[in-house]
């Protein structure tokens, strides 16, 4: 004779809570691209750094906020890419969190918002947000 499986009320409540949480997270993840990359829960929506060219951006001091518009032209590995505009080319570091679910090809125009990073042998832009235009 088989013994019945007993589940405590606490376990049932815990499983129900996990299911509700999973559904809520899935709904939030689906909505994230529609809010143009703003974090769930809101935040500042006003203007950021003005758009400038790479020629203007690259000589700026380390950690200067910049916003540039152009094309991501090549994947270099890990989270590094080549970015170009009409005035030049630079390596950019784009972490997964900066994409906000967007898919971007080399023919797509994007705005990259981030900071200048002056390293020992190179200058790059550490991107905080990718906006497909």
C-alpha positions as CSV (number, residue, x, y, z in Angstrom):
1,X,0.0,0.0,0.0
2,X,1.3,3.4,-1.0
3,X,1.7,6.1,1.6
4,X,0.1,9.5,0.7
5,X,2.4,12.4,0.2
6,X,1.8,15.1,2.8
7,X,2.6,18.7,2.0
8,X,2.5,21.3,4.6
9,X,0.5,24.5,4.2
10,X,3.7,26.5,4.3
11,X,5.2,24.6,1.4
12,X,2.0,25.1,-0.6
13,X,2.0,28.8,0.2
14,X,5.7,29.0,-0.8
15,X,5.2,27.3,-4.2
16,X,2.2,29.6,-4.9
17,X,4.3,32.7,-4.0
18,X,7.1,31.5,-6.4
19,X,4.6,31.0,-9.2
20,X,3.2,34.5,-8.7
21,X,6.7,36.0,-8.6
22,X,7.7,34.2,-11.8
23,X,4.7,35.5,-13.7
24,X,5.3,39.0,-12.4
25,X,8.9,38.9,-13.5
26,X,8.0,37.6,-16.9
27,X,5.5,40.4,-17.4
28,X,8.1,43.0,-16.3
29,X,10.7,41.6,-18.6
30,X,8.4,41.8,-21.6
31,X,7.6,45.4,-20.8
32,X,11.2,46.5,-20.3
33,X,12.1,47.2,-24.0
34,X,8.9,49.3,-24.3
35,X,10.1,51.8,-21.7
36,X,13.3,52.6,-23.6
37,X,15.6,51.0,-21.1
38,X,14.4,52.6,-17.9
39,X,14.7,50.5,-14.8
40,X,11.5,49.0,-13.6
41,X,10.2,51.3,-10.8
42,X,11.1,54.5,-12.7
43,X,13.9,57.0,-12.6
44,X,15.1,60.3,-14.2
45,X,13.7,60.9,-17.7
46,X,15.2,64.3,-18.5
47,X,18.1,65.1,-20.8
48,X,21.5,63.6,-20.5
49,X,24.8,64.5,-22.2
50,X,24.3,66.2,-25.5
51,X,25.2,64.2,-28.6
52,X,28.8,64.8,-29.8
53,X,31.1,63.3,-32.4
54,X,33.8,60.7,-31.6
55,X,36.3,63.4,-32.6
56,X,35.0,65.6,-29.8
57,X,34.6,62.7,-27.3
58,X,37.9,60.9,-27.5
59,X,40.1,63.7,-26.1
60,X,37.8,64.2,-23.0
61,X,39.1,63.3,-19.5
62,X,38.5,59.8,-18.0
63,X,34.9,59.2,-16.7
64,X,33.4,62.1,-18.7
65,X,29.8,61.2,-19.6
66,X,29.3,61.2,-23.4
67,X,26.5,60.4,-25.8
68,X,27.5,59.5,-29.4
69,X,25.5,58.4,-32.5
70,X,26.7,56.0,-35.2
71,X,27.0,52.3,-35.9
72,X,28.3,49.3,-34.1
73,X,30.4,47.7,-36.8
74,X,32.2,44.7,-35.3
75,X,32.1,42.3,-32.4
76,X,35.6,42.0,-30.9
77,X,34.8,39.4,-28.1
78,X,33.4,39.3,-24.6
79,X,31.6,42.6,-24.3
80,X,33.7,44.7,-26.7
81,X,32.8,46.1,-30.1
82,X,33.9,48.6,-32.7
83,X,31.8,51.8,-33.0
84,X,32.0,54.3,-35.9
85,X,30.5,57.7,-36.7
86,X,31.4,60.0,-39.6
87,X,34.5,61.4,-37.6
88,X,36.2,58.2,-36.4
89,X,36.2,54.8,-34.9
90,X,36.6,53.6,-31.3
91,X,36.3,50.4,-29.2
92,X,33.3,50.3,-26.9
93,X,32.6,48.1,-23.9
94,X,28.9,47.2,-23.8
95,X,27.8,45.0,-20.9
96,X,24.7,42.8,-21.4
97,X,22.7,45.1,-19.1
98,X,23.1,48.1,-21.5
99,X,21.2,46.4,-24.4
100,X,17.8,46.3,-22.6
101,X,16.7,43.5,-24.9
102,X,17.3,45.2,-28.2
103,X,18.8,43.5,-31.2
104,X,21.2,45.7,-33.2
105,X,22.9,45.0,-36.5
106,X,25.8,46.9,-38.2
107,X,23.4,48.8,-40.4
108,X,21.3,50.1,-37.4
109,X,22.0,53.6,-36.2
110,X,22.4,53.7,-32.4
111,X,23.0,56.2,-29.7
112,X,25.5,55.1,-27.1
113,X,25.4,56.7,-23.6
114,X,28.3,56.1,-21.3
115,X,31.7,57.3,-20.1
116,X,35.1,57.9,-21.6
117,X,37.7,55.4,-20.3
118,X,41.3,56.4,-20.7
119,X,43.3,53.2,-20.3
120,X,47.1,52.8,-20.5
121,X,47.3,52.1,-24.2
122,X,43.9,53.0,-25.5
123,X,40.7,55.1,-25.1
124,X,37.3,53.5,-25.1
125,X,33.7,54.2,-24.2
126,X,32.1,52.2,-21.4
127,X,28.5,52.1,-22.5
128,X,25.6,52.3,-20.0
129,X,22.8,52.4,-22.4
130,X,22.2,51.5,-26.1
131,X,19.3,53.3,-27.8
132,X,18.4,52.0,-31.3
133,X,17.4,54.9,-33.5
